[in-house]
Amino acid sequence: MYVVSVNDDVLPDKSAMEKAAEDDNTEDVLKQEANCLAVAITRAKKYVWISYFGSPSMSL
C-alpha cells in the first residue's frame, strides 16, 4: 500500500481546516483526517510506504 503526499496542508486538508476554524470544530476535522490515515495504514496487507515532501503532516 502506498500512501502519498502526507504533508502539511494536504493531510489535514488546508481548505477543510480553514472551514473548520470558521465553524470552530478544528478538533473534529483533525480526528477525521487522522482516522482516514489510520484506515489506509491498517488496510495494508503486508507493507505500507508513506511519502511526503516538504513538511510531513502533523498526523504522522
GROMACS elastic network, one bead per residue, 0.5 to 0.9 nm:
[ bonds ]
;  ai    aj funct       b0    kb
    1    40     6  0.81026   500
    1    41     6  0.77784   500
    1    43     6  0.81205   500
    1    44     6  0.54662   500
    1    45     6  0.77896   500
    1    46     6  0.80288   500
    1    47     6  0.62064   500
    1    49     6  0.62862   500
    1    50     6  0.85672   500
    2    40     6  0.88846   500
    2    41     6  0.89110   500
    2    44     6  0.87491   500
    2    47     6  0.85062   500
    2    48     6  0.58863   500
    2    50     6  0.60629   500
    2    51     6  0.79071   500
    3     6     6  0.70953   500
    3    37     6  0.83327   500
    3    40     6  0.73870   500
    3    41     6  0.79107   500
    3    48     6  0.72999   500
    3    49     6  0.61005   500
    3    51     6  0.64551   500
    3    52     6  0.89030   500
    4     7     6  0.86851   500
    4    49     6  0.79099   500
    4    50     6  0.57448   500
    4    52     6  0.63270   500
    5     8     6  0.88204   500
    5    10     6  0.68771   500
    5    11     6  0.80029   500
    5    50     6  0.78630   500
    5    51     6  0.56867   500
    5    53     6  0.67586   500
    5    56     6  0.84755   500
    5    57     6  0.88008   500
    6     9     6  0.88462   500
    6    10     6  0.64193   500
    6    11     6  0.57591   500
    6    12     6  0.86392   500
    6    37     6  0.88456   500
    6    50     6  0.70642   500
    6    51     6  0.61208   500
    6    53     6  0.78443   500
    6    55     6  0.88378   500
    6    56     6  0.61166   500
    6    57     6  0.55251   500
    6    59     6  0.83672   500
    6    60     6  0.79728   500
    7    10     6  0.55033   500
    7    11     6  0.59450   500
    7    12     6  0.82500   500
    7    51     6  0.82273   500
    7    52     6  0.52006   500
    7    53     6  0.63518   500
    7    54     6  0.69375   500
    7    55     6  0.56150   500
    7    58     6  0.78510   500
    7    59     6  0.88522   500
    7    60     6  0.89255   500
    8    11     6  0.58178   500
    8    12     6  0.67925   500
    8    13     6  0.79550   500
    8    14     6  0.79844   500
    8    52     6  0.88190   500
    8    54     6  0.81135   500
    8    55     6  0.58567   500
    8    56     6  0.56774   500
    8    58     6  0.67744   500
    8    59     6  0.88369   500
    9    12     6  0.59969   500
    9    13     6  0.52924   500
    9    15     6  0.81890   500
    9    17     6  0.86389   500
    9    57     6  0.76163   500
   10    14     6  0.62930   500
   10    57     6  0.75767   500
   11    14     6  0.76268   500
   11    30     6  0.88506   500
   11    33     6  0.66112   500
   11    34     6  0.81805   500
   11    37     6  0.84885   500
   11    56     6  0.88529   500
   11    57     6  0.58450   500
   11    58     6  0.79364   500
   11    59     6  0.72917   500
   12    15     6  0.87798   500
   12    16     6  0.73875   500
   12    17     6  0.68954   500
   12    29     6  0.77229   500
   12    30     6  0.65051   500
   12    32     6  0.87838   500
   12    33     6  0.56156   500
   12    34     6  0.78146   500
   12    57     6  0.72675   500
   12    58     6  0.80952   500
   12    59     6  0.76956   500
   13    16     6  0.52515   500
   13    17     6  0.61932   500
   13    18     6  0.87175   500
   13    33     6  0.80170   500
   14    17     6  0.51481   500
   14    18     6  0.62450   500
   14    19     6  0.87316   500
   15    18     6  0.50482   500
   15    19     6  0.62249   500
   15    20     6  0.84888   500
   16    19     6  0.51747   500
   16    20     6  0.60151   500
   16    21     6  0.85723   500
   16    26     6  0.88243   500
   16    29     6  0.73343   500
   17    21     6  0.60683   500
   17    22     6  0.86605   500
   17    25     6  0.88378   500
   17    26     6  0.63705   500
   17    29     6  0.69042   500
   17    30     6  0.80091   500
   18    21     6  0.51286   500
   18    22     6  0.64898   500
   18    23     6  0.88276   500
   18    26     6  0.84980   500
   19    22     6  0.51230   500
   19    23     6  0.63090   500
   19    24     6  0.84663   500
   19    25     6  0.86971   500
   19    26     6  0.84758   500
   20    24     6  0.56847   500
   20    25     6  0.50431   500
   20    27     6  0.83569   500
   20    28     6  0.82398   500
   20    29     6  0.67423   500
   21    25     6  0.63762   500
   21    26     6  0.56007   500
   22    25     6  0.80090   500
   22    26     6  0.87382   500
   23    26     6  0.79169   500
   24    27     6  0.83885   500
   25    28     6  0.54897   500
   25    29     6  0.66925   500
   25    30     6  0.89253   500
   26    29     6  0.52492   500
   26    30     6  0.62275   500
   26    31     6  0.87056   500
   27    30     6  0.51132   500
   27    31     6  0.62386   500
   27    32     6  0.87075   500
   28    31     6  0.51359   500
   28    32     6  0.62391   500
   28    33     6  0.86794   500
   29    32     6  0.50648   500
   29    33     6  0.61431   500
   29    34     6  0.85303   500
   30    33     6  0.51968   500
   30    34     6  0.61035   500
   30    35     6  0.85159   500
   30    59     6  0.81930   500
   31    34     6  0.51137   500
   31    35     6  0.60345   500
   31    36     6  0.86358   500
   32    35     6  0.50577   500
   32    36     6  0.62727   500
   32    37     6  0.88086   500
   33    36     6  0.51430   500
   33    37     6  0.64711   500
   33    38     6  0.87144   500
   33    59     6  0.78912   500
   34    37     6  0.51642   500
   34    38     6  0.61658   500
   34    39     6  0.86642   500
   34    59     6  0.57650   500
   34    60     6  0.84946   500
   35    39     6  0.61050   500
   35    40     6  0.85943   500
   36    39     6  0.51735   500
   36    40     6  0.63014   500
   36    41     6  0.87318   500
   37    40     6  0.51190   500
   37    41     6  0.62515   500
   37    42     6  0.86618   500
   37    59     6  0.78551   500
   37    60     6  0.86774   500
   38    41     6  0.51166   500
   38    42     6  0.60697   500
   38    43     6  0.85244   500
   39    42     6  0.51654   500
   39    43     6  0.60398   500
   39    44     6  0.88983   500
   40    43     6  0.53580   500
   40    44     6  0.69449   500
   40    48     6  0.88926   500
   41    44     6  0.56962   500
   41    47     6  0.88335   500
   41    48     6  0.64871   500
   41    49     6  0.89861   500
   41    50     6  0.89748   500
   42    45     6  0.79210   500
   42    48     6  0.88654   500
   44    47     6  0.61293   500
   44    48     6  0.62012   500
   45    48     6  0.84431   500
   51    56     6  0.85328   500
   52    55     6  0.73373   500
   52    56     6  0.57952   500
   52    57     6  0.79705   500
   53    56     6  0.68155   500
   55    58     6  0.87556   500
   56    59     6  0.82440   500
   56    60     6  0.71251   500
   57    60     6  0.57429   500
